[in-house]
């Protein structure tokens, strides 16, 4: 029996994660209505590709001021400000997009209460749990964000819970770990590292580079969100971790090896002078609930990193 065709609104559809998900949903045979504000991190060059699908529609809009929501089954919210360093400098845009934007989406969904309200699938982050020096946070763990970015994402998650309790708005929350892949804006570690190497500059790392993160390929994340939509429970919270935990030093060492074709001492190419206020030493999340639905991460970091570095090395990264 064929799977029913779903209709989804994908906000932030021209961003790194949102574009990969939109493409995956279209390949699944779903109808996709994309929304994007075309901020600095968007990839407008992808619009021509997405518009090549007859089942794709698009509107340029900020989710804070979006005033119409077409009839869809799900609203998958990737639209967000995500770079922690930027949030430390000025949190205003983070509160605008990550909190007020989610509040507006909830209100647009609530306005459809006389018919059938779509489910809001909120793309959150493992950072909402705060630091985890050992072990892993389950989806029921308390939210203890450490910086303005993660605080804004935790606030959005709480809005979903409250709008469901008060207004019956259906939701699901997905909390992935650090994503990587082709098409990421160069404020993130891997493309930033390649950019600095191409410019002959040292790669800036926080502290001594021993902070640890779980690394998840963006296409594995897209499959995780599809799995949650197809098999997850209403009002469910799903962590997405994968199987690759590395320190920032280990990530950069792999970038250097892929870039130069051999192992290279970090000290030649890395500066450890930068300190991020409120830095968490490690994040760790338990994604067993998602794995119980049949999802697995299938992309190997060591295999993928060579392709990603080659892509950025051969392409000017702005």
N, C-alpha and C positions, 0 to 999 in steps of 0.2 A: 504494500500500500504506500503510495507516494506521500511524502510529508507535506502538510499544508503550507502554502506560501504565506509568509509573514510580511507585514508592512512595518518598517521601522523608520523612525526619525533618528538620524545620527548627528548630534551636535558636535562641532569641532571636527567636521568630516574632512577638512584639509590639513589637519594637524598630523603629527607623527602617528600616534596610536589610532586616532579616529579614521584616518585614511586607510590604514591597513584593515581595520574592521569593516569599513564600508565596502572595500573591495571583496573581502571574504564573504560578506553577506550577499553581495550581488552574485558572486560565483555560486552561492547556495541556492540561487533562484529567488531570493527575496526582493521585495520592492523597497528602495531606499530613498528617503527624502532627506537631503543633506542640508545642514545649517552651519554657516561659518562666518565669523566676523572679519576674517582676513587680517588677523593681527600679525605682528612681526614674525611669529614662529609658524605661520601657515605656509602651505606649499601650493600657491595658486596654479602652478603648472600642472597639477594633477587634475584640475577641473575638466580639461578636455578629455582625459582618459575616462573619468567617471561619467561624463555626459555621453560617452559613446555607448553606454548601456541604456536601452530603451526604458528600463525599469528604475532609472535614477532621475530625481528632480533636485533642484537646488534653489536656495534663497540665501542671499548675503544678509546676515543679521547678527546682532549681539544678543545672546540669550537673555540679557537683562531687559532689553527693549522689544524682544520678539512679541508680537501681539496676535499671532494666529498660529494655531497648531492644526495641521491637516489630520484627518482621521487615520490613525496608525494603531498598531497593536502594542508597540513598545517605543519609548523614547530612551535612547542610549546616550547618556551624557558624557562625552569626552571633553567638552569645552571647559577649559580651565587654564589658569595661570599655574605653572608647575615648578618653576626654578626657585629653590630655597634661597639662594643668595640674593635674588631679586626681592624676595619677600622680606628679607632682613633689612635691606636698604629702604624699602617703602612697601608697606602691606596694602596700600589703598586698592590697587588693581586686583589683588587677591580676594579681598572682601567683596569687591564689585562683581567679579566673574564667579568665584567659587561659592559665595554665599547668596548674594542678591540674585545671581543668575539662576541658581537652583530654586530659590524661592519663587521666581517667576515661572519656571517650568512647572513647579507644583501647582501653581494657581491656574496655569493654562490647562493642565490635566484635570484639575478639580472642576473647571468650567464645563467639562464634558460629562458631569455626573448624571445628567438626565438620560444619557445614552450608555456608553460603556467606556469607562476611563481606561486609557492605556497604562501599562506598567512603566514606571520610571526605573531604568537600570542605571544606577549611579556608579561611575567609575571613580572609585576612591583610591586609597593608597595604603600600603602597609605602615606608613609613617604615622598614621593616626594613633597607633598603639604606643608610640614612643619607643624608647630604647629597650632592647632585649639582649642583655649581655650573654645569656646562654638559654638554650631551649627555644621554644616557639610560642607565640601568642595564638590562641584559638580565636575564632570569630566572636566568642562571647566575652573576651577580655575587655577590661575597662579601657577607654580612650584617654591617653595621656600624651597629647602632642607636645613637641618640644620647640617648635618654631612657628612663625606666622603662617607659612604655607600649610603645614600639617594641621594647624589649628583651624584654618579656613575649611579644609576638607573634612575634618571631624565635625565642624559646625554644620556642614551640608548634610552629612550622614544623619545627624540628630534632627534636622528639619524633615527628612524623609520619615523618620519614626514618628515624629509629632503630627505631620500631615496625614499619615495613615491612621493614627489613633483618633484624631479629631474629625477628619474629613473622609476617611476610607480610601485615600489614594494608595493604590498598590505599588509596591516597589521591590527591587532587589539591589543589593550592594555588592560590588566586586572590588576587592582590595589587592591589586597586584604589587609585586616587588619591582625593583629597578628594571626598566625596559631598555633594550638595545636593539639595533638593527639599522638598515639603510633608511635614510630620510630624516634622521633626527637632527634637531637644530643644534648648532655647534656650541651652545652653552653647556651641553651635557658632556660627560667625561670623555667618551670614546671619540666622537667627532672633534671635540675641542683639542684632544691630544694630537690627533692627526693634523689638525690645522696648525697647531704650534710647531710641530715637526716640519711641516711644509714651509713655514716662515722662518725656520732656523731659530726658534725661540724655545725656552724651557717650558715644560708642561707644569702648570701650577697644581699642586696637590695640597689638600687640607692636612695640616699637622705633619705627622710622620708617615702618612699614607697607610696606616694600619686599620683604618675604619673598614668594617666589613659590611657587604651588602649581598643579597641574593640577586642574581642576574637572570633575566627572563627575556627570551626573544619575543619581539613584538608580534610575530605571527602566531606564536604559542599563546600569547595573551588574547589575540583575536579569536582563536579557537576556544579558549576558556570562556569568553563572553558568549559566544554562540552556544556552547554547552549549557551554560547557566540559563539562557533564554529557553532552550529546548527542553531541558530536563530538571532545572532547579525548582525549588519550592517557593511559593509566594512569601514575600517578606524575608527571604533567605539572605544571609551574609556569607560570601564565599571569598576566602583568601586564595591567592594564586602565587605560588612560590617557585616551582620548578626545582631543579636539582643542582644549581651552581652557586655556591657561596664563595666569594673571593674578596680579598682586601683590595683597596684601590691600588696598592703597589703591585699586586699580582695582575690586575687588569692592565695597568700601564706596561708592565713587563711583557705581556702578551702582545700589546699594541706595538711596542718597539720591535719585538721579534718579527712580527708580520710586516712592519714597515721596512726594516733593514734586511730582512731575510736571515737574521741570526740573532742570538741572544746578545743583548747590549746592556752594559751597566746603567742603572737608573740615574745615578748621580750626574752623568753627562748630560742628561736631557730633562731632568725634573728639578723643579724648585719646591722645597718644602716650607716656604716662608709664609704661606697663607694660612690664616686661622679663621674658621667659621664659628661664630658665636653659637653656643647651644648645640654643638655637633653631637649626634648620637653615635656611640661607638659601633653599634650593631643593630640590625633589625632581624627579626626572625618570625615567620608566621607558619602556622599549621594549615596546610591546604587539603587535609584528608577528606573534608566534605565534598570538595570539588572532584577529587580523584574517585570518590565513590560513585560519581555520575559517569565515570568512564574517561575523564580527561587525563592526559599525560603530556608533559613537555617532551618534545621529540627532537628539538634542535640543539646540537652540541655547541657550547660556547667556543671551544677550541677550533672547531671546524668553521663556524660562522665568522669568527673574528677576522680571519685572513681575508675573506671576501669583503667584509665591511671596510677594513682598513684599505684594501686595494681600491674600493669604490671611492672613498674620500681622498685617497692619495692622487687618483687620476682626475679628480673633479675639484674645481675651485670651491672651497667652503667659505662662505661669508659669515 
